[in-house]
Amino acid sequence: MIMDSDMPRIPAADDDIPDDVRAVCERLKERYGSLPLNHAVLARRPSVFRAFRGMWEGLEASGLLPARLVDLVNVRVASLIGCGL
């Protein structure tokens, strides 16, 4: 899939986000070097952000996939859809 560069984009959350959401964002920045764009947008709606992170944290805690493989899958999917990390 090729993304249209003129496609409207939803802006990232501003600095006025709850402390728990900010803490997760900071942890993700440390892990990936920058905040993944989907998380920056989801942070605009803290309840949605928390639900999304709850799903990912549950998957990570389940041990079904090694953490390194999850990271590699995320990078591959991002590249396939033309999304920079």
C-alpha positions as CSV (number, residue, x, y, z in Angstrom):
1,M,0.0,0.0,0.0
2,I,1.4,3.4,-0.9
3,M,0.4,6.3,1.3
4,D,-0.6,9.6,-0.3
5,S,1.7,12.3,1.0
6,D,-1.2,14.7,0.8
7,M,-3.4,12.6,3.1
8,P,-4.8,14.6,6.0
9,R,-3.1,13.6,9.3
10,I,-4.4,13.7,12.8
11,P,-2.0,15.7,15.0
12,A,-0.3,14.2,17.9
13,A,-1.5,14.9,21.4
14,D,-0.3,18.1,23.0
15,D,1.6,18.3,26.3
16,D,-1.6,18.4,28.3
17,I,-2.0,14.6,28.8
18,P,-2.5,12.6,32.1
19,D,0.6,11.6,34.0
20,D,0.0,7.9,33.4
21,V,-0.3,8.4,29.7
22,R,2.8,10.6,29.7
23,A,4.8,7.9,31.6
24,V,3.9,5.2,29.0
25,C,4.9,7.6,26.2
26,E,8.3,8.3,27.9
27,R,8.9,4.6,28.3
28,L,8.1,4.0,24.6
29,K,10.4,6.9,23.6
30,E,13.3,5.2,25.5
31,R,12.5,1.8,24.0
32,Y,12.2,3.0,20.3
33,G,14.1,6.2,20.3
34,S,10.9,8.2,19.5
35,L,7.2,7.9,20.3
36,P,5.5,5.7,17.7
37,L,3.1,7.9,15.8
38,N,0.0,5.8,16.5
39,H,0.6,6.3,20.2
40,A,1.2,10.0,19.8
41,V,-2.3,10.2,18.2
42,L,-4.0,7.8,20.6
43,A,-2.7,9.9,23.5
44,R,-5.3,12.6,22.4
45,R,-7.9,10.3,23.9
46,P,-6.5,8.8,27.1
47,S,-9.3,6.2,27.6
48,V,-8.6,4.9,24.1
49,F,-4.8,5.0,24.7
50,R,-5.2,3.0,27.9
51,A,-7.3,0.4,26.3
52,F,-4.9,0.1,23.3
53,R,-1.9,-0.2,25.7
54,G,-3.8,-2.7,27.8
55,M,-4.2,-5.0,24.8
56,W,-0.5,-4.7,24.0
57,E,0.7,-5.2,27.5
58,G,-1.6,-8.3,27.8
59,L,0.0,-9.7,24.7
60,E,3.5,-9.0,25.9
61,A,2.8,-10.5,29.4
62,S,1.3,-13.6,27.8
63,G,4.7,-14.7,26.5
64,L,3.1,-16.0,23.3
65,L,5.7,-14.1,21.2
66,P,9.1,-13.1,22.3
67,A,9.4,-9.3,22.8
68,R,12.1,-9.1,20.1
69,L,9.8,-10.8,17.6
70,V,7.0,-8.4,18.4
71,D,9.3,-5.5,17.7
72,L,10.4,-7.0,14.4
73,V,6.8,-7.6,13.4
74,N,5.9,-3.9,14.2
75,V,8.8,-2.6,12.2
76,R,8.0,-4.9,9.2
77,V,4.3,-3.9,9.2
78,A,5.2,-0.3,9.5
79,S,7.4,-0.6,6.4
80,L,4.8,-2.4,4.5
81,I,2.2,0.3,5.0
82,G,4.6,3.2,4.4
83,C,4.7,4.3,8.0
84,G,7.9,5.5,9.6
85,L,8.5,4.5,13.2
